[in-house]
Amino acid sequence: MTFLLGIIGLGFLVFFHELGHFIAARISGVKVEAFSVGMGPILLHHTIKDTDYRLSLIPLGGYCAMKGEQDFRNALDSNLKTIEGSDDSFYGVHPLKRLLIAFAGPFFNYFFGFLAFFLIALIGYTYYSAGTKVSMADEIYPELHSAAHEAGMESGDIIKKINGTEVSDFAEIASFVATHPDEELLFTVDRNGTLIEIVIHSDLDKETGSGKVGIVSDKDSIVERVHERKNMAEAAKEGIVESLKVIQLTFKSIRILFKGIKVQNAVSGPVRITSMLGTTVQQGFNAGIKAGIVSTLEFLAMISISLFLTNLLPVPILDGGLILFAFIEWLSGKKLSPKVLYYIQMAGIGIIAVLMMFALFGDIMYFMKK
């Protein structure tokens, strides 16, 4: 059940991605021959204005089949110097229109991320967390390292700010520290009514890539926290801020990969992501309808924005490669050779294959350890 929920969730994100391509193709004058919800055998279909709309059996996203997508293969097989296409085909339109079509898919993934955070802000939610009073981890678990204790923090201190940002519960502290590994962090703490500033260099957990400072929460301070519902304008602002935070965090995470962490643990492949998504949906709805909606939207938003960035990589078989080729063609005023594109695509396929094998190996090791 967990995997099925995960597959449906990821399938929706793929469908939304293809919807972006579909809308941009129609705007750009490219004929869409087929648009399918789902993959595999066709269950139902109906043709409207030269487009065959389909409902297919397997709930793995969908596809947008545009006229002329085979022109590249035809030019290659016929040993042509350029890819030729009619005015309403993918390779026949102006390169900037082709760039727009390629970019629209990833953009729709970003837009969904914004929309999800916007809806979360409109809904509001309740969660439980400990307060900001902390204890030193090495006093409770002697085998653990506590950078906070070494820097001068003491059990019973109440954390007020980190790097000037106010924190209201332990969840916010943990989130901030986790996303700032191997960095100097300025903690403002209340010790017996006196505010003290302590600089702590966070540890990098090489198993997960997250930051740690060696503190634990006060279990007796767990209270209910309410994230108030926002109006439309405030929710839109929060949607933009939160989606940009995910982009910033993604770039930071990529940088951390080069600091010697165990990449097979820190990088999740499709199997692990599907499992995590399904678990999030199931556990969320077990806690209540609102909790289920919020947790599902939040997880989908993070995955969707990651897909936005991944698809923009200038790798030939991704949308980023199509964007790059269309941009070069527009700047040069010349169509690229099919043979050149073919060899570049083969290199791109090799890169993606290696990355996928690495991610799948990480997934297999992860589930074997579980």
VOGU-3710 file (C-alpha; in Angstrom, 3 decimals, decimal comma):
1> mtfllgiigl> 0,000/0,000/0,000  2,865/2,349/0,862  4,511/1,876/-2,547  1,196/2,276/-4,363  0,569/5,625/-2,654  4,116/6,697/-3,505  3,727/5,689/-7,156  0,463/7,622/-7,452  2,080/10,700/-5,881  5,128/10,626/-8,155
11> gflvffhelg> 2,878/9,851/-11,110  0,920/13,020/-10,430  4,123/15,101/-10,482  5,131/13,563/-13,824  1,638/14,256/-15,183  1,866/17,889/-14,049  5,269/18,142/-15,758  3,841/16,829/-19,037  0,889/19,212/-18,706  3,383/22,072/-18,837
21> hfiaarisgv> 4,825/20,757/-22,103  1,289/20,304/-23,481  0,155/23,879/-22,726  3,382/25,420/-24,066  3,191/23,312/-27,243  -0,362/24,471/-27,915  0,601/28,113/-27,292  3,635/27,742/-29,598  1,621/26,268/-32,466  3,051/22,748/-32,218
31> kveafsvgmg> 0,501/20,029/-32,893  0,027/17,672/-29,935  -0,864/14,302/-31,415  -1,611/12,594/-28,093  -1,837/13,534/-24,437  -2,178/10,709/-21,936  -2,954/10,473/-18,252  -1,016/7,364/-17,260  1,217/5,069/-19,314  0,891/1,731/-21,082
41> pillhhtikd> -2,276/0,237/-22,608  -4,973/2,794/-23,453  -8,214/2,346/-21,535  -10,193/5,287/-22,926  -9,475/7,923/-25,545  -11,222/10,747/-27,364  -9,951/13,024/-30,127  -10,570/16,770/-29,806  -9,073/19,232/-32,317  -6,447/16,781/-33,685
51> tdyrlslipl> -5,291/15,705/-30,197  -6,034/12,195/-28,937  -6,707/12,492/-25,186  -6,046/9,184/-23,444  -6,529/7,476/-20,099  -3,940/4,703/-19,803  -3,661/1,721/-17,492  -0,464/2,337/-15,507  -0,671/5,373/-13,117  2,884/6,563/-13,836
61> ggycamkgeq> 2,348/10,163/-14,862  1,612/10,451/-18,553  3,066/11,750/-21,797  2,690/14,523/-24,358  3,380/13,283/-27,892  4,138/16,215/-30,194  4,276/16,215/-33,967  7,784/15,963/-35,342  9,486/14,410/-32,309  10,686/11,617/-34,655
71> dfrnaldsnl> 12,183/14,110/-37,136  15,512/13,882/-35,304  15,658/10,099/-35,764  14,531/10,410/-39,400  17,263/12,982/-40,141  19,835/10,720/-38,526  18,727/7,631/-40,456  18,656/9,573/-43,733  22,071/11,150/-43,045  20,657/14,684/-43,376
81> ktiegsddsf> 22,732/17,700/-42,394  19,882/19,357/-40,474  16,632/18,326/-38,822  13,752/19,428/-41,019  10,151/19,760/-39,873  6,826/21,336/-40,808  5,696/24,633/-39,302  3,495/22,876/-36,723  6,115/20,346/-35,609  8,542/20,400/-32,673
91> ygvhplkrll> 11,698/20,848/-34,773  9,952/23,076/-37,317  9,088/25,987/-35,008  11,404/28,837/-34,013  14,107/27,673/-31,520  12,797/30,072/-28,851  9,401/28,365/-29,050  11,135/25,019/-28,693  12,981/26,415/-25,685  9,658/27,532/-24,172
101> iafagpffny> 8,136/24,079/-24,660  11,136/22,377/-23,044  11,212/24,833/-20,117  7,467/24,621/-19,432  7,677/21,081/-18,032  10,224/21,874/-15,297  8,521/25,218/-14,642  5,240/23,452/-13,933  7,086/21,351/-11,342  8,256/24,558/-9,665
111> ffgflaffli> 4,759/26,027/-9,945  3,287/22,977/-8,230  5,789/23,408/-5,389  4,713/27,022/-4,961  1,039/26,020/-5,186  1,475/23,316/-2,531  3,116/25,703/-0,056  0,437/28,293/-0,877  -2,320/25,781/-0,033  -0,559/24,732/3,189
121> aligytyysa> -0,484/28,368/4,292  -4,186/28,753/3,477  -5,090/25,595/5,395  -2,949/26,147/8,485  -1,864/23,234/10,624  -1,089/22,020/14,122  2,013/20,149/15,224  3,714/19,082/18,448  7,231/20,007/19,449  9,406/20,502/22,499
131> gtkvsmadei> 10,376/23,986/23,601  13,780/25,618/23,210  15,188/24,549/26,588  17,984/22,060/25,854  20,331/19,563/27,476  23,811/18,567/26,364  23,735/15,285/24,430  27,062/14,023/25,853  25,701/14,248/29,409  22,887/11,835/28,498
141> ypelhsaahe> 24,713/9,770/25,864  28,454/9,804/26,738  29,403/8,273/23,388  28,080/11,314/21,486  30,062/14,427/20,606  28,594/17,760/21,690  30,034/20,761/19,877  27,576/22,917/21,830  28,910/21,723/25,199  32,518/22,255/24,090
151> agmesgdiik> 31,651/25,813/23,008  30,202/26,670/26,416  26,494/25,878/26,214  25,029/24,213/29,301  22,051/22,001/30,079  19,081/24,169/31,006  19,977/26,936/28,540  17,026/28,278/26,556  17,865/28,988/22,910  16,349/32,248/21,668
161> kingtevsdf> 18,042/32,855/18,309  20,401/31,213/15,821  22,336/33,595/13,555  19,855/36,307/14,541  16,806/34,221/13,557  14,315/33,685/16,371  13,329/30,095/17,173  10,151/29,160/19,015  10,483/25,382/19,405  12,999/22,551/19,115
171> aeiasfvath> 11,763/21,564/15,639  12,925/24,945/14,312  16,294/24,535/16,064  16,796/21,055/14,614  15,790/22,195/11,117  18,153/25,185/11,178  21,123/23,174/12,450  20,478/20,289/10,039  20,651/22,622/7,039  23,842/24,348/8,229
181> pdeellftvd> 26,452/21,577/8,606  30,138/22,396/9,118  29,393/26,090/9,743  29,951/28,668/12,482  26,563/29,314/14,124  25,819/32,118/16,583  23,429/30,973/19,324  21,721/33,480/21,603  20,664/31,692/24,802  18,883/32,642/27,994
191> rngtlieivi> 20,795/31,358/31,027  19,045/32,130/34,290  17,569/35,335/32,863  20,788/36,546/31,211  21,232/36,545/27,419  24,517/34,983/26,287  25,940/34,599/22,772  27,797/31,374/21,965  29,537/30,547/18,674  29,292/26,835/17,820
201> hsdldketgs> 30,868/25,096/14,832  28,329/22,500/13,732  29,402/18,942/12,969  28,760/17,333/9,578  27,043/13,963/9,891  28,710/12,047/7,050  25,970/9,406/7,123  23,179/11,833/6,253  24,861/15,104/5,237  23,008/17,027/7,964
211> gkvgivsdkd> 24,383/19,305/10,662  24,527/18,531/14,395  25,635/20,430/17,494  25,036/17,799/20,182  21,927/19,015/22,009  18,678/17,270/22,937  15,257/18,673/23,750  13,536/18,880/27,090  10,929/16,111/26,880  8,776/17,760/29,530
221> sivervherk> 8,294/20,881/27,402  6,336/19,285/24,522  3,367/21,469/23,613  0,919/21,935/20,751  1,997/24,485/18,153  -0,391/26,144/15,696  0,640/27,489/12,293  -2,151/30,004/11,752  -4,102/30,135/8,501  -3,030/32,935/6,165
231> nmaeaakegi> -5,069/35,111/3,833  -4,551/34,896/0,049  -1,798/37,528/-0,147  0,102/36,173/2,871  -0,253/32,600/1,590  1,102/33,603/-1,832  4,093/35,272/-0,174  4,717/32,185/1,965  4,453/29,974/-1,124  7,181/31,980/-2,856
241> veslkviqlt> 9,421/32,105/0,222  9,131/28,390/1,010  9,656/27,265/-2,599  12,770/29,451/-2,873  14,011/27,974/0,417  13,786/24,489/-1,099  15,826/25,642/-4,118  18,439/27,178/-1,819  18,545/24,025/0,306  18,941/21,842/-2,796
251> fksirilfkg> 21,990/23,796/-3,980  23,439/23,660/-0,474  22,869/19,901/-0,363  24,704/19,470/-3,671  27,671/21,380/-2,255  27,688/19,161/0,845  28,015/16,053/-1,358  31,633/17,069/-2,011  32,553/17,137/1,695  33,163/13,417/2,017
261> ikvqnavsgp> 29,729/12,238/3,130  28,398/8,761/2,308  26,561/9,668/-0,875  24,710/6,353/-1,059  22,996/7,270/2,219  22,425/10,959/1,515  21,148/10,609/-2,063  17,814/8,830/-2,541  16,899/6,970/-5,700  13,410/6,420/-7,152
271> vritsmlgtt> 12,631/3,368/-4,993  13,490/5,082/-1,713  11,678/8,292/-2,701  8,568/6,304/-3,611  8,693/4,486/-0,275  9,265/7,711/1,694  6,425/9,475/-0,094  4,030/6,585/0,488  4,988/6,420/4,176  4,499/10,186/4,550
281> vqqgfnagik> 1,024/10,016/2,996  -0,019/7,018/5,080  1,269/8,334/8,410  -0,076/11,809/7,720  -3,624/10,646/7,091  -3,444/8,290/10,080  -3,004/11,428/12,184  -6,016/13,134/10,583  -7,274/14,491/7,275  -5,717/17,949/7,653
291> agivstlefl> -2,396/16,496/8,833  -2,425/14,095/5,892  -3,097/16,826/3,344  -0,418/19,133/4,760  2,307/16,459/5,078  1,560/15,083/1,598  1,599/18,531/-0,022  4,841/19,445/1,737  6,641/16,279/0,635  5,307/16,523/-2,931
301> amisislflt> 6,393/20,172/-3,065  9,974/19,311/-2,135  10,144/16,473/-4,675  8,523/18,604/-7,387  10,970/21,488/-6,925  13,852/18,989/-6,966  12,493/17,696/-10,301  12,392/21,298/-11,545  16,099/21,737/-10,839  17,102/18,254/-12,028
311> nllpvpildg> 15,343/18,647/-15,373  17,110/21,954/-16,001  20,538/20,301/-15,902  22,159/20,729/-19,363  22,180/16,973/-19,951  21,022/16,060/-23,492  18,178/13,658/-22,659  16,712/16,046/-20,071  14,720/19,202/-20,782  17,819/21,211/-19,889
321> glilfafiew> 19,605/19,692/-22,873  16,775/20,671/-25,241  16,815/24,181/-23,763  20,588/24,438/-24,301  20,435/23,189/-27,900  17,547/25,529/-28,763  19,426/28,456/-27,196  22,598/27,674/-29,180  20,577/27,357/-32,394  18,901/30,720/-31,738
331> lsgkklspkv> 22,231/32,467/-31,020  24,052/30,961/-33,991  21,143/31,174/-36,412  22,047/27,681/-37,631  20,457/24,288/-37,028  22,648/21,760/-35,249  23,819/18,625/-37,027  21,774/15,488/-36,169  25,008/13,487/-35,820  26,461/15,960/-33,329
341> lyyiqmagig> 23,231/15,869/-31,332  23,246/12,066/-31,436  26,752/11,715/-29,990  26,010/14,289/-27,307  22,804/12,451/-26,428  24,645/9,141/-26,136  27,058/10,756/-23,686  24,102/12,154/-21,742  22,401/8,765/-21,606  25,622/7,283/-20,225
351> iiavlmmfal> 25,794/9,918/-17,485  22,160/9,406/-16,476  22,566/5,611/-16,529  25,549/5,779/-14,164  23,711/8,134/-11,795  20,603/5,926/-11,816  22,648/2,796/-11,096  24,385/4,587/-8,237  21,060/5,792/-6,796  19,463/2,343/-7,130
361> fgdimyfmkk> 22,479/0,742/-5,444  22,027/3,192/-2,579  18,342/2,278/-2,382  19,109/-1,447/-2,288  21,674/-1,007/0,499  19,242/1,212/2,422  16,447/-1,381/2,366  18,851/-4,241/3,140  19,962/-2,419/6,298  16,330/-1,916/7,299
//
